[in-house]
């Protein structure tokens, strides 16, 4: 089973979410080749001292959506690592549901560029993120967990 098939099963509830997803509370709702959507119900448990959603949580769901989107494009013997992420916070989030749409923009033999738009329940853009991911091949992926 490739990573796209794994994510599609996760989205259908046939496989469990990742430990990080369980901890934060996000879930995969849709997975296609080079595109993944993640949703998060914002609770006060995820707030910062200002009473809004902590920016790190927004970065986490963006990183997951973009990383998963990148992973759907990998060959069976490849893994990846995020090497850079940047997030612009456009408006505060207090509560409700967020939708993170991660999408591959360009992939070369070893590096990929991705974007993620994070929307609130009113379909308003609350954050925009970009990421660079690196393909790990051969010896680089020997210490990584393999998807089976």
GIZISUL-V737579 format. One record per backbone hydrogen bond with DSSP energy under -0.5 kcal/mol. NH is the residue of the N-H (numbers start at 0). CO is the residue of the C=O. Records with the same first field share a line. If there is no record, write none. Layout:
NH->CO + CO
This chain:
5->1
6->2
7->3
8->4
9->5
10->6
11->7
12->9
13->8
14->8
21->17
22->18
23->19
24->20
25->20
26->38
28->36
29->36
31->34
33->68
34->31
35->101
36->29
37->99
38->26
39->97
40->24
41->39 + 95
45->42
46->43
47->51
50->47
52->92
53->45
56->53
57->53
58->54
59->55
60->56
61->57
62->58
63->59
64->60
65->61
66->62
67->63
68->64
69->65
70->66
71->67
72->69
73->70
77->74
78->135
80->133
82->131
83->131
85->129
87->127
88->86
89->87 + 125
90->125
95->41
97->39
98->118
99->37
100->98 + 116
101->35 + 99
102->114
103->33
104->112
105->112
107->110
111->132
112->105
113->130
114->102
115->128
116->100
117->126
118->98 + 116
119->123
122->119
125->117
126->117
127->87
128->115
129->85
130->113
131->83
132->111
133->80
134->109
135->78
136->134
139->136
140->137
141->138
143->140
